[in-house]
Structure formats: C-alpha cells, structure tokens
Amino acid sequence: MRRLLAVRLDNDGDVLVTGPALRALATTAEVDLLASPAGAGAARLLPGVADVLVFDAPWSGFAPPPVDGAAVESLVRTLAARAYDAAVVFTSFHQSPLPMALLARMAGIGFVAATSEDYPGSLLDVRHRRPEGLHEVEAALDLARAAGGELAARDDGRPAVRHPLPGVAHLVPARPYVVLHPGASVPARALLPEHAAALAAALGEAGWPVVVTGGPGERDLAARVAACGAGGVVNLAGRTELAELAAVLAGAACVVVGNTGPAHLAAAVGTPVVSLFSPVVPAERWAPYGVPTVLLGDQHAACRGSRARACPLPGHPCLSGVTPAEVLDAVAALAGTRGPSHAGVVAPTPGTAAAPAVTAPAPAVMTPFPARTEATA
C-alpha cells in the first residue's frame, strides 16, 4: 500500500477539522500525520491516521519558535527514511504551504499537493485552488479529493475521533450537565473572566450542573469562573488529557465555548455547541461543523475579519454583549437535540433522518448535517 504524509501544523482545532480529509486519503494509502506540538494530541485521536510525527515549525502557530537548522535537517532525514510516496499539506486559507512543500521535496517525496495562491514553482504537483464559500472541513476535503482521496461510502464527512473514549464518570455530574469552556489559545476568541463567571452563575441558577474545562495554562481563569457558579461547579481545568476532555464533552447536554479547539472537539463527539464566536475569523469557515449549533456574538463588530490575536476593542464587545439570558435560551434549545442518553456520543442511527434544525433567539442558527456514521480507528 502507498505511504502518504499529511501535514497540518496548527492547533488541535485545526487538526480536528482536517480529520475528514485524512480519512478520505486513508482510503487510498497508509497516512501518517505531521503535526505541531499543539496539535499532536488531536492528531492521535483521529481515525485513519497510522502514525503521528511532531515538528515545531517556525512558520506556523501562535508563538512560533526561532528557526532551528538542526531540527529542520532532522525532519528531512526522518521523512526521507520513511520513503513516502506522496505528501498533502493542509493549511488555513491565509497560510502558505510552500515552506513544508520545500522540505518534502528535499526528503525525496515525489508527489506534493497543497492549496496555494502563491506561485509554487516546482514545489507542487497539485496546486489546488480553494473554492469560495467552503467551511474549513469542506476545503480540506476538496484538497484531499484533488490529491486522489475520497471518503468511504458510509463516511458522512464530519469530524470524528477514535472510540472508545476513556471513562470519565468519576469526573462529571451524574445527571445531564453543561460544559463551559471560557478560554482559547488566541485571546481575541476567549471569554472575559467576568463574563464567563456570569454565564456559569446563570447556568447554575437555572438548575444546570456546570463543568468548567480548560488547559493547564487556564487553571486561574477556570477557578475564577467556577467560584461564581451557584450550587457548585466542577472545575476540570488542567485535569484532563485531550481524550478525557473528549469524553467529558461527549457526555454533556451541550457545550458553551468560544471559537477554539474544544468547540471542534465537541463537534467531533456529536455534542451540540453554543458558540460564542468572535468574528476575527469568519464563522462560515470556522463554526462547529456537523452538529446543532447556536451562534452568538456580534458578527459585524469592527474586528470582523481582522485575524486579531488580542481584541482591538475595549471590553471585548463582540462576545461580552452576549447576555446570560441568550445563553440560557440557546442551551435550552440545544439540550433537546441531544437525545435521551448523556453517557456518550449520541448520534442518529445511520440511515435515519437528521436531527431538526434548532430554533433559538440567536443571531444565527446552524443547521445540522445528515445523520452521521461513527468513524473508528
């Protein structure tokens, strides 16, 4: 069987939305994924990925490292030793695949495909052009198809993770709960602490058990938020590996989260999302894909499309203007789409009708996609 190197050198969320494209490539080849340290955890959860390689690229990421010639040379040697037949480099719409394409050529990979608006010279065999209007999931799939991949007949093309997930019953409430994830890898997409605390308090007062999640660097933020919850809040920030976080999200009635990796992880386990979405990137490309989603936040704020990393406006108005009442209404609407069981992934049986569109007093309601078939390892 052919050996193919896929590349996605971004964060967990970026890797998760590339998952369907990787499954499409895996129908034609054994696929290894080259990921960044920030995305390697998600990479190891993806169905269709045989092995994960890790490289901290100096041209990608929120805080990229300085150029390390020895590390670059080591990567080229590793890729050459694995004798890949082809490479497909996945990027977001504003990124260049050409640095990685050059390294793939230096490693002797004879076929390289990527999406590129820049002139690639001899670096690319397939210079894919992204069609207008595609979500990031669909754009990655379009590249995979251009490189010769195609989804299996029963694969619906949604993000997915490997199953089974770890048991987390000892970590979460016994009855249906709401996950609140206030942080984000990019500050402009995170909730302000006082805003997140108000949401936690409102959810608790409405009778919802609340589970606050976050990474190791978000413990202080999560503690501030959890302290304001009425009736007790479970604070799991820094206490879960990514697979455990996936299981926590899978058991939730819904997830309240900004535009960050856990939003895409929730989608990958089939959990509805209340998306407090900062418009620094377009929602039509980056909203949670394939699950019932209520999109909240001012999508016409002055920061729209700026790709700002820190909010350029005082008070973070695009998100902080979302009231607790709006979030409670969205949670109430979405919780009814979750199905009767909250013990794991809830999905329609293959071949049945999709869940109905959600109706809620929100600026936008994303309609769920057709019934999903679980992807397995």
Secondary structure per residue as TSV (DSSP state, phi and psi in degrees):
chain	resnum	aa	ss	phi	psi
A	1	M	-	360.0	144.8
A	2	R	-	-62.3	152.1
A	3	R	E	-112.4	129.5
A	4	L	E	-128.3	136.0
A	5	L	E	-100.1	118.7
A	6	A	E	-99.6	148.8
A	7	V	E	-130.3	127.8
A	8	R	E	-146.0	101.3
A	9	L	-	-102.6	56.2
A	10	D	S	-132.0	-157.8
A	11	N	-	-85.1	178.0
A	12	D	H	-55.1	-45.3
A	13	G	H	-60.8	-40.8
A	14	D	H	-63.2	-40.6
A	15	V	H	-65.3	-42.4
A	16	L	H	-62.6	-40.5
A	17	V	H	-72.4	-15.0
A	18	T	H	-85.7	-10.7
A	19	G	H	-52.9	-48.3
A	20	P	H	-59.3	-37.2
A	21	A	H	-64.4	-38.0
A	22	L	H	-66.8	-37.0
A	23	R	H	-65.2	-35.3
A	24	A	H	-64.1	-41.7
A	25	L	H	-67.9	-32.7
A	26	A	H	-69.8	-11.8
A	27	T	T	-75.9	-12.3
A	28	T	T	-121.2	-10.0
A	29	A	S	-160.4	162.7
A	30	E	E	-80.5	123.7
A	31	V	E	-109.1	122.2
A	32	D	E	-101.7	148.9
A	33	L	E	-118.4	125.7
A	34	L	E	-92.0	117.3
A	35	A	E	-125.5	164.6
A	36	S	-	-81.4	165.8
A	37	P	T	-56.7	-33.0
A	38	A	T	-75.2	-18.1
A	39	G	T	-112.6	-2.6
A	40	A	H	-66.0	-34.8
A	41	G	H	-60.9	-45.5
A	42	A	H	-66.3	-38.0
A	43	A	H	-57.8	-37.7
A	44	R	T	-73.8	-12.5
A	45	L	T	-90.9	-7.9
A	46	L	-	-84.2	129.1
A	47	P	T	-62.2	144.9
A	48	G	T	90.5	-6.8
A	49	V	E	-99.1	121.6
A	50	A	E	-79.9	-41.2
A	51	D	E	-150.7	153.9
A	52	V	E	-118.7	125.3
A	53	L	E	-105.8	151.5
A	54	V	E	-124.9	132.6
A	55	F	-	-146.1	130.0
A	56	D	-	-92.8	94.4
A	57	A	-	-77.9	135.9
A	58	P	T	-76.1	-4.5
A	59	W	T	-108.1	10.9
A	60	S	S	-144.7	157.0
A	61	G	S	101.8	164.2
A	62	F	S	-67.1	-38.8
A	63	A	S	-132.4	75.8
A	64	P	-	-65.4	147.7
A	65	P	-	-76.2	164.8
A	66	P	-	-67.2	160.7
A	67	V	-	-63.9	129.1
A	68	D	-	-121.9	99.2
A	69	G	H	-57.2	-39.2
A	70	A	H	-65.2	-39.9
A	71	A	H	-66.4	-39.3
A	72	V	H	-64.0	-45.6
A	73	E	H	-63.2	-37.4
A	74	S	H	-64.8	-40.6
A	75	L	H	-62.6	-45.5
A	76	V	H	-60.0	-41.9
A	77	R	H	-63.5	-42.6
A	78	T	H	-62.2	-45.3
A	79	L	H	-65.2	-39.7
A	80	A	H	-63.5	-40.7
A	81	A	H	-66.4	-27.7
A	82	R	H	-83.9	-9.7
A	83	A	T	52.6	55.7
A	84	Y	-	-69.6	142.8
A	85	D	S	-81.0	-27.0
A	86	A	E	-155.6	161.1
A	87	A	E	-136.7	140.0
A	88	V	E	-125.9	120.0
A	89	V	E	-103.0	116.0
A	90	F	-	-99.4	134.7
A	91	T	-	-141.5	163.3
A	92	S	-	-75.5	169.2
A	93	F	T	-62.1	-24.5
A	94	H	T	-99.8	3.6
A	95	Q	-	-103.1	156.0
A	96	S	-	-101.8	133.2
A	97	P	-	-87.0	-4.0
A	98	L	H	-68.8	-35.7
A	99	P	H	-58.1	-43.5
A	100	M	H	-70.4	-35.6
A	101	A	H	-61.6	-38.3
A	102	L	H	-62.7	-44.7
A	103	L	H	-65.0	-36.7
A	104	A	H	-62.9	-42.0
A	105	R	H	-63.7	-41.9
A	106	M	H	-63.1	-27.5
A	107	A	T	-84.2	2.4
A	108	G	T	83.6	15.8
A	109	I	-	-76.1	122.1
A	110	G	S	-83.8	-14.6
A	111	F	-	-134.3	123.2
A	112	V	E	-131.8	129.4
A	113	A	E	-124.6	144.4
A	114	A	E	-166.3	162.6
A	115	T	E	-89.5	125.2
A	116	S	-	-150.6	127.4
A	117	E	S	-87.8	-24.2
A	118	D	S	-79.1	149.6
A	119	Y	-	-62.3	121.8
A	120	P	-	-93.4	-1.5
A	121	G	T	57.7	-131.0
A	122	S	T	-97.3	14.5
A	123	L	S	-79.3	-26.2
A	124	L	-	-119.4	136.5
A	125	D	S	-88.1	-34.3
A	126	V	E	-120.0	112.1
A	127	R	E	-100.4	95.0
A	128	H	E	-80.6	140.5
A	129	R	-	-110.2	127.9
A	130	R	-	-74.0	123.1
A	131	P	-	-65.9	154.1
A	132	E	T	-70.1	149.0
A	133	G	T	82.7	9.2
A	134	L	-	-91.1	141.9
A	135	H	-	-66.9	159.3
A	136	E	H	-60.1	-35.4
A	137	V	H	-60.0	-46.9
A	138	E	H	-70.4	-36.1
A	139	A	H	-65.2	-41.4
A	140	A	H	-65.5	-40.4
A	141	L	H	-62.7	-37.3
A	142	D	H	-63.4	-39.9
A	143	L	H	-66.0	-43.5
A	144	A	H	-59.0	-40.5
A	145	R	H	-67.3	-38.6
A	146	A	H	-63.9	-26.8
A	147	A	T	-89.5	2.8
A	148	G	T	106.5	1.0
A	149	G	-	-88.8	162.8
A	150	E	-	-158.6	138.9
A	151	L	-	-63.8	147.5
A	152	A	-	-63.3	159.6
A	153	A	T	-58.8	-35.2
A	154	R	T	-97.6	8.2
A	155	D	-	-92.9	118.9
A	156	D	-	-84.8	-0.2
A	157	G	-	80.0	18.9
A	158	R	-	-95.7	156.9
A	159	P	-	-57.0	145.3
A	160	A	-	-154.5	163.9
A	161	V	-	-128.9	165.0
A	162	R	-	-68.9	146.5
A	163	H	S	-125.2	152.8
A	164	P	S	-80.3	155.7
A	165	L	-	-90.7	161.0
A	166	P	-	-62.9	153.6
A	167	G	-	-74.4	133.3
A	168	V	-	-130.9	17.8
A	169	A	T	-59.1	-27.7
A	170	H	T	-76.7	-8.5
A	171	L	T	-103.1	-24.1
A	172	V	S	-118.1	161.8
A	173	P	-	-61.3	155.1
A	174	A	S	-76.2	-21.3
A	175	R	S	-108.8	165.3
A	176	P	-	-50.3	133.7
A	177	Y	-	-131.1	165.4
A	178	V	E	-112.3	133.1
A	179	V	E	-91.4	132.2
A	180	L	E	-117.0	117.9
A	181	H	E	-115.4	99.8
A	182	P	-	-83.6	-20.7
A	183	G	-	-90.8	178.5
A	184	A	-	-162.3	154.7
A	185	S	S	-68.3	-25.4
A	186	V	S	-111.6	118.9
A	187	P	G	-55.7	-33.1
A	188	A	G	-64.5	-16.0
A	189	R	G	-104.3	0.7
A	190	A	S	-92.6	160.9
A	191	L	-	-81.8	146.2
A	192	L	-	-66.4	143.9
A	193	P	H	-54.7	-44.0
A	194	E	H	-68.4	-32.3
A	195	H	H	-68.7	-47.2
A	196	A	H	-61.1	-38.6
A	197	A	H	-63.3	-39.2
A	198	A	H	-64.8	-37.1
A	199	L	H	-67.0	-42.0
A	200	A	H	-61.4	-42.9
A	201	A	H	-63.4	-43.0
A	202	A	H	-66.3	-40.6
A	203	L	H	-62.9	-43.7
A	204	G	H	-63.5	-42.3
A	205	E	H	-65.6	-27.7
A	206	A	T	-81.1	-1.5
A	207	G	T	98.7	4.4
A	208	W	-	-87.2	127.5
A	209	P	-	-63.1	136.2
A	210	V	E	-116.6	131.5
A	211	V	E	-113.5	117.6
A	212	V	E	-94.3	129.1
A	213	T	-	-119.6	161.2
A	214	G	-	175.9	166.1
A	215	G	-	-82.9	177.5
A	216	P	G	-57.3	-32.9
A	217	G	G	-81.1	0.4
A	218	E	G	-114.1	17.4
A	219	R	H	-61.3	-43.6
A	220	D	H	-64.7	-44.1
A	221	L	H	-59.3	-48.3
A	222	A	H	-63.1	-37.8
A	223	A	H	-64.1	-40.4
A	224	R	H	-63.4	-40.4
A	225	V	H	-69.6	-46.2
A	226	A	H	-63.9	-32.0
A	227	A	T	-65.5	-19.2
A	228	C	T	-96.6	-2.8
A	229	G	-	-76.0	134.0
A	230	A	T	-79.7	140.9
A	231	G	T	74.6	12.8
A	232	G	-	92.4	134.4
A	233	V	E	-128.5	137.6
A	234	V	E	-86.6	122.6
A	235	N	E	-105.9	109.8
A	236	L	-	-106.9	9.8
A	237	A	T	-59.0	127.2
A	238	G	T	75.8	4.9
A	239	R	S	-108.4	0.2
A	240	T	-	-129.1	139.5
A	241	E	-	-73.7	169.8
A	242	L	H	-63.4	-38.8
A	243	A	H	-64.2	-37.9
A	244	E	H	-67.7	-39.4
A	245	L	H	-61.0	-41.4
A	246	A	H	-57.9	-41.9
A	247	A	H	-67.1	-39.1
A	248	V	H	-61.1	-45.0
A	249	L	H	-65.5	-38.1
A	250	A	H	-63.3	-30.0
A	251	G	T	-86.4	-3.8
A	252	A	S	-83.5	152.6
A	253	A	S	-66.9	-38.5
A	254	C	E	-166.4	171.5
A	255	V	E	-124.9	131.0
A	256	V	E	-103.9	117.9
A	257	V	E	-158.9	153.4
A	258	G	E	-81.3	-169.1
A	259	N	S	-82.7	87.9
A	260	T	S	-155.6	174.6
A	261	G	H	-50.2	-47.4
A	262	P	H	-60.0	-23.1
A	263	A	H	-63.5	-42.4
A	264	H	H	-75.3	-29.9
A	265	L	H	-67.8	-40.0
A	266	A	H	-59.5	-44.5
A	267	A	H	-61.7	-37.2
A	268	A	H	-69.7	-19.9
A	269	V	T	-106.3	8.8
A	270	G	T	83.1	19.3
A	271	T	-	-98.5	131.9
A	272	P	-	-59.8	152.9
A	273	V	E	-129.6	127.8
A	274	V	E	-90.0	106.8
A	275	S	E	-100.0	106.4
A	276	L	E	-85.6	97.4
A	277	F	-	-106.3	113.0
A	278	S	-	-74.9	130.1
A	279	P	T	-82.1	19.0
A	280	V	T	-61.9	-24.1
A	281	V	S	-125.9	157.1
A	282	P	-	-76.1	133.1
A	283	A	H	-63.6	-32.3
A	284	E	H	-64.3	-18.4
A	285	R	H	-99.7	-26.5
A	286	W	H	-125.5	2.3
A	287	A	S	-65.7	155.7
A	288	P	-	-53.5	138.4
A	289	Y	-	-110.1	126.2
A	290	G	S	89.7	7.3
A	291	V	S	-130.8	156.8
A	292	P	-	-57.1	128.6
A	293	T	E	-140.7	131.1
A	294	V	E	-103.0	121.7
A	295	L	E	-95.7	119.6
A	296	L	E	-119.1	157.3
A	297	G	S	114.9	148.7
A	298	D	-	-75.8	103.1
A	299	Q	T	-79.7	0.1
A	300	H	T	-114.6	17.2
A	301	A	S	-62.2	161.7
A	302	A	T	-63.6	-19.9
A	303	C	T	-82.5	0.2
A	304	R	T	-54.4	127.9
A	305	G	T	71.5	9.1
A	306	S	-	-81.5	-17.2
A	307	R	-	55.9	27.2
A	308	A	-	-62.7	141.6
A	309	R	S	-92.1	-33.9
A	310	A	S	-111.9	139.2
A	311	C	-	-60.3	126.0
A	312	P	-	-84.4	-2.4
A	313	L	S	-115.2	136.6
A	314	P	T	-59.6	133.7
A	315	G	T	82.4	2.6
A	316	H	-	49.8	55.3
A	317	P	H	-65.2	-26.2
A	318	C	H	-62.6	-31.1
A	319	L	H	-105.4	-41.8
A	320	S	H	-67.2	-15.5
A	321	G	T	-75.6	-10.2
A	322	V	S	-76.1	121.5
A	323	T	-	-84.6	154.9
A	324	P	H	-55.1	-35.6
A	325	A	H	-62.2	-40.0
A	326	E	H	-63.7	-40.6
A	327	V	H	-66.9	-42.5
A	328	L	H	-61.5	-41.1
A	329	D	H	-62.7	-42.0
A	330	A	H	-65.5	-42.6
A	331	V	H	-60.9	-44.5
A	332	A	H	-61.5	-39.4
A	333	A	H	-69.4	-40.8
A	334	L	H	-77.1	-34.2
A	335	A	H	-59.8	-29.2
A	336	G	T	-73.4	-12.8
A	337	T	T	-90.6	-3.9
A	338	R	S	-79.2	-21.1
A	339	G	-	93.2	176.1
A	340	P	S	-76.8	-18.5
A	341	S	-	-110.4	139.0
A	342	H	-	-119.4	20.1
A	343	A	S	-87.5	-10.4
A	344	G	S	-175.4	-158.0
A	345	V	-	-66.3	126.9
A	346	V	-	-108.1	120.4
A	347	A	-	-143.5	147.5
A	348	P	-	-59.6	149.6
A	349	T	-	-63.5	136.2
A	350	P	T	-50.3	131.6
A	351	G	T	96.8	-11.5
A	352	T	S	-88.5	171.9
A	353	A	-	-70.3	153.1
A	354	A	-	-70.4	160.9
A	355	A	-	-63.0	151.1
A	356	P	-	-68.7	157.4
A	357	A	-	-62.3	149.6
A	358	V	-	-88.7	137.3
A	359	T	-	-112.3	123.1
A	360	A	-	-156.5	154.7
A	361	P	S	-75.8	78.0
A	362	A	S	-136.1	156.1
A	363	P	S	-58.1	-31.4
A	364	A	E	-152.7	143.2
A	365	V	E	-123.9	121.8
A	366	M	E	-85.6	133.1
A	367	T	-	-84.6	133.8
A	368	P	-	-64.8	155.3
A	369	F	-	-85.7	175.3
A	370	P	S	-59.3	165.8
A	371	A	-	-53.9	136.7
A	372	R	-	-94.2	153.1
A	373	T	-	-110.4	127.3
A	374	E	-	-63.5	131.0
A	375	A	-	-86.0	138.1
A	376	T	-	-119.4	169.3
A	377	A	-	-61.0	360.0
